[in-house]
Each structure stands twice: as structure tokens, then as C-alpha cells.
Amino acid sequence: MLGWTIHDVGPNILVESAVVGFAAANCYVVGCRETMEGVVIDPGTMGTDDTSEIANEIRRLGLRIKYILNTHGHPDHISGNDYLKVAVGGEVLIHQLDALKLTDPVRNASTMFGMNMYVSPPDDLLKDGDTVSFGNLSLAVAHTPGHSSGGVVFVGDGFVFTGDTLFSGSIGRSDLPDSSDEGTVAYDVLLRSIREKLLTLPDETVVLSGHGPATTIGDERARNPFLR
């Protein structure tokens, strides 16, 4: 049974998360309370039990899913895409630089973990500066390469979904294939992404990451050893 955590990030938005899959990734269900239209962020589990529980939670909440959003194309964040799309609907969106990872086990690094994982191609592609709208809410898309060349974060009003870019007390790995497409050291690219796209947000911004507990931009600015 999945345990669901409720995140209080504003009066008009519903956010719940559950830890799923082989890498204990956070899957987020997000909805507009006024219209009950919503999105799923990073359904990273191949297990039918977990994916059916995600679908059941969406039904229990009464949400109509408009999009399934992937912060990047690694297996612990994309593997439930197809099941959820069939179960609850929604178009799959991912950054244009990570689109090929969905259908290629080598590109998405699942072969490194002894798997041969692929899902269907995305329905549409994201780029830096895009806006994803559902109900009366919107999330701004910010491209944050360094962990994955097409990694993105989704920025809301007072909160941000950071995928594997920034964690509580840590940052994402930068030693995976295709961490960056810039021909530079991926670690430096990742730190630049964090400084330019995340540390520019207000200190009180709630950080909802791809793994681990929630935190805030202010706490990470002050205490994260990788950002000093």
C-alpha cells in the first residue's frame, strides 16, 4: 500500500505525493481545487500495484488528469507513463532533449540498472519558458540540465517541483549518460542550473523534489553543502 503525503502549498491547489518504484522516487498528484483538473508528475513505477494505487487515488480525489509530466527521462520517473495514461488519461509531456529517452533503454540509463525499460513516445514536447496550464493553475517550465540533458523543474506560485535537480541537503547525480548536452562538465552545468533557475526563487518557496522530503529554497541556500 502506498502512503500518501499531503503538501499544503496554497488554498486553491491540491498536492499529494507517494514514494514509488525501485529507486523510491516521489510521484506527485496535483490538482486545481476549483475545477478538479490535474496533472501527475513522475509516475516512476513499473509495478502494477503501485500504478493502480496512483490511479485509484486520482479517482478518489475526483481529479480529471490533463497531463502526465516527466521532469526528466530516467526510468524511476517515467516507467508508469503508459499505465496511467490508459487508466486515467492525460497527455505525456517531457523536455525535447529527453524525449528519445522514453523509447530507448540505453539513453534512459535503465540498462545500467539491469533493466530494459521503455515507454511510449511523448504526446508533446516542453522547452524552457513554456507554461503548463490545468484548471485555474499554471506551472512554468525551467530547463535545468546537469542531471539529465533535458531535465526541467516546474515552478508554481510559492512552490517548485525539482525532479532530480535539487534535493533536501543534496543535488542530483551528474555522472550518468547524457547528463548534459553542452560539452562541459555536467557537475558545473547542474550547479549553474540550480543557481540560475532555483536559487533565484524566494527563500520561502517550497521544494518538492524527486526523492526525499520537502524543503525550501531558503533552507537549501543556507544548509545544502553542495551550494556553499
C-alpha positions as CSV (number, residue, x, y, z in Angstrom):
1,M,0.0,0.0,0.0
2,L,1.3,3.4,-0.9
3,G,1.3,6.1,1.8
4,W,0.2,9.5,0.6
5,T,1.7,12.7,1.9
6,I,-0.4,15.9,1.6
7,H,1.6,19.1,0.9
8,D,0.0,22.4,1.9
9,V,1.3,24.9,-0.7
10,G,-1.8,27.1,-1.3
11,P,-5.6,27.3,-0.9
12,N,-6.5,26.5,-4.5
13,I,-4.1,23.7,-5.1
14,L,-4.1,20.1,-4.0
15,V,-0.7,18.3,-3.9
16,E,-0.2,14.7,-2.7
17,S,2.9,12.5,-3.1
18,A,3.8,8.9,-2.7
19,V,7.1,7.1,-2.8
20,V,7.1,4.6,-5.7
21,G,9.4,2.3,-7.6
22,F,12.8,0.7,-7.3
23,A,14.5,4.0,-6.6
24,A,12.0,5.3,-4.1
25,A,11.0,8.3,-6.3
26,N,8.3,10.8,-5.4
27,C,5.3,10.7,-7.6
28,Y,3.1,13.8,-7.3
29,V,-0.6,14.2,-8.0
30,V,-1.5,17.8,-8.4
31,G,-5.0,19.3,-8.9
32,C,-6.9,22.6,-9.1
33,R,-9.4,22.6,-6.3
34,E,-11.8,24.9,-8.2
35,T,-12.0,22.8,-11.4
36,M,-10.7,19.4,-10.3
37,E,-8.4,19.3,-13.3
38,G,-5.0,17.9,-12.5
39,V,-1.6,16.5,-13.5
40,V,0.6,13.7,-12.5
41,I,4.4,14.4,-12.1
42,D,6.9,11.5,-12.5
43,P,4.9,8.2,-12.2
44,G,8.1,6.2,-11.8
45,T,7.0,2.7,-11.1
46,M,6.6,-0.4,-13.3
47,G,4.7,-2.3,-10.6
48,T,1.1,-2.7,-11.4
49,D,0.2,-2.5,-7.7
50,D,1.8,1.0,-7.3
51,T,0.4,2.3,-10.6
52,S,-3.1,1.1,-9.9
53,E,-2.9,2.7,-6.5
54,I,-1.9,6.0,-8.1
55,A,-4.9,5.7,-10.4
56,N,-7.2,4.8,-7.5
57,E,-6.0,7.9,-5.5
58,I,-6.7,10.1,-8.5
59,R,-10.2,8.7,-8.8
60,R,-10.8,9.0,-5.0
61,L,-9.8,12.7,-5.3
62,G,-12.1,13.2,-8.2
63,L,-9.4,14.6,-10.5
64,R,-9.5,14.7,-14.3
65,I,-5.9,14.3,-15.4
66,K,-4.9,16.6,-18.2
67,Y,-1.2,15.9,-18.3
68,I,1.4,13.4,-17.2
69,L,4.6,15.4,-16.7
70,N,8.1,14.0,-16.6
71,T,10.8,16.1,-15.0
72,H,13.4,14.0,-17.0
73,G,13.7,10.7,-18.8
74,H,15.2,8.3,-16.3
75,P,13.3,5.0,-15.6
76,D,12.4,5.9,-12.0
77,H,10.5,8.9,-13.2
78,I,8.8,7.7,-16.5
79,S,8.0,4.0,-16.1
80,G,4.4,4.4,-15.1
81,N,3.5,6.7,-18.0
82,D,1.7,4.2,-20.2
83,Y,-0.3,2.6,-17.4
84,L,-1.5,5.9,-16.1
85,K,-2.4,7.2,-19.5
86,V,-4.6,4.2,-20.1
87,A,-6.1,4.3,-16.6
88,V,-6.8,8.0,-16.1
89,G,-5.9,9.8,-19.3
90,G,-3.6,12.7,-19.8
91,E,-1.0,13.7,-22.4
92,V,2.6,12.9,-21.7
93,L,4.9,15.9,-21.7
94,I,8.7,15.9,-21.4
95,H,11.5,18.3,-22.5
96,Q,12.6,18.0,-26.1
97,L,16.1,16.9,-25.2
98,D,14.9,13.9,-23.1
99,A,12.1,12.7,-25.5
100,L,14.2,9.9,-27.0
101,K,14.9,8.5,-23.5
102,L,11.3,7.3,-23.3
103,T,11.8,4.8,-26.1
104,D,15.5,3.9,-25.7
105,P,16.7,1.8,-22.7
106,V,20.3,2.9,-23.3
107,R,19.5,6.6,-23.5
108,N,17.4,6.4,-20.3
109,A,20.1,4.5,-18.5
110,S,17.8,1.6,-17.4
111,T,20.4,-0.8,-18.8
112,M,22.8,0.4,-16.2
113,F,20.4,-1.0,-13.6
114,G,19.9,-4.3,-15.3
115,M,16.6,-3.3,-16.9
116,N,15.4,-2.8,-20.4
117,M,12.8,-0.2,-19.8
118,Y,10.9,1.9,-22.4
119,V,7.6,3.6,-22.7
120,S,5.6,5.2,-25.5
121,P,6.8,8.5,-27.1
122,P,5.5,11.7,-25.6
123,D,2.4,13.5,-26.8
124,D,4.1,16.8,-26.8
125,L,7.5,18.4,-26.0
126,L,8.5,21.0,-23.5
127,K,11.1,23.8,-23.7
128,D,12.4,26.4,-21.3
129,G,9.9,29.2,-20.7
130,D,6.8,27.1,-21.5
131,T,3.8,27.2,-19.3
132,V,1.7,24.1,-18.4
133,S,-1.9,25.1,-17.5
134,F,-4.6,23.0,-15.9
135,G,-7.7,24.3,-14.3
136,N,-7.0,27.7,-13.0
137,L,-3.4,26.9,-12.2
138,S,-0.2,27.0,-14.2
139,L,3.4,25.7,-13.8
140,A,6.3,27.5,-15.5
141,V,8.8,25.2,-17.2
142,A,12.5,25.9,-16.5
143,H,15.2,23.8,-18.2
144,T,17.8,22.6,-15.7
145,P,20.4,20.3,-17.4
146,G,23.2,18.7,-15.4
147,H,21.5,15.5,-14.1
148,S,19.8,14.9,-17.5
149,S,20.3,17.0,-20.6
150,G,16.5,17.6,-20.8
151,G,15.8,17.9,-17.1
152,V,13.3,20.5,-16.1
153,V,11.7,21.9,-13.0
154,F,8.0,23.0,-12.7
155,V,7.6,26.3,-10.9
156,G,4.3,27.2,-9.3
157,D,3.2,30.1,-7.1
158,G,5.3,29.5,-3.9
159,F,6.5,26.0,-4.8
160,V,8.6,24.1,-7.3
161,F,8.8,20.5,-8.4
162,T,12.6,20.0,-8.8
163,G,12.8,16.4,-10.1
164,D,16.4,15.2,-9.6
165,T,18.0,18.7,-9.8
166,L,17.8,19.6,-6.2
167,F,17.1,17.6,-3.0
168,S,16.9,18.3,0.7
169,G,20.6,18.6,1.6
170,S,21.8,17.3,-1.8
171,I,21.8,17.6,-5.5
172,G,21.3,15.2,-8.4
173,R,23.9,12.9,-9.9
174,S,25.9,14.3,-12.7
175,D,27.7,11.2,-13.8
176,L,25.0,9.5,-15.8
177,P,25.0,9.2,-19.6
178,D,23.6,12.4,-21.2
179,S,23.7,14.4,-18.0
180,S,24.4,17.5,-20.2
181,D,24.5,18.1,-23.9
182,E,26.7,21.2,-23.6
183,G,30.1,19.5,-23.9
184,T,31.1,20.8,-20.5
185,V,31.5,19.2,-17.1
186,A,28.0,18.1,-16.1
187,Y,28.5,18.9,-12.4
188,D,29.2,22.5,-13.3
189,V,26.2,22.6,-15.5
190,L,24.0,21.2,-12.7
191,L,25.2,23.8,-10.2
192,R,24.6,26.6,-12.8
193,S,21.1,25.3,-13.3
194,I,20.4,25.4,-9.6
195,R,21.9,28.8,-9.1
196,E,20.2,30.4,-12.1
197,K,16.8,28.7,-12.1
198,L,16.2,27.8,-8.4
199,L,18.2,30.0,-6.1
200,T,16.6,33.0,-7.8
201,L,13.3,31.9,-6.3
202,P,12.1,33.4,-2.9
203,D,13.5,31.7,0.2
204,E,10.0,30.6,1.3
205,T,9.5,28.6,-1.9
206,V,8.6,25.0,-1.1
207,V,10.8,22.5,-2.9
208,L,9.1,19.2,-3.8
209,S,11.9,17.0,-5.1
210,G,12.1,13.8,-7.0
211,H,13.4,11.9,-4.0
212,G,13.4,12.6,-0.2
213,P,11.5,15.1,1.9
214,A,10.2,18.5,1.1
215,T,12.4,21.5,1.9
216,T,12.6,25.2,1.0
217,I,14.8,27.3,-1.2
218,G,16.0,29.2,1.9
219,D,16.9,26.1,3.8
220,E,18.9,24.8,0.8
221,R,20.6,28.1,0.3
222,A,21.7,28.1,3.9
223,R,22.4,24.5,4.6
224,N,23.0,22.4,1.4
225,P,26.7,21.6,1.4
226,F,26.8,21.5,-2.4
227,L,25.6,25.1,-2.7
228,R,28.1,26.8,-0.4
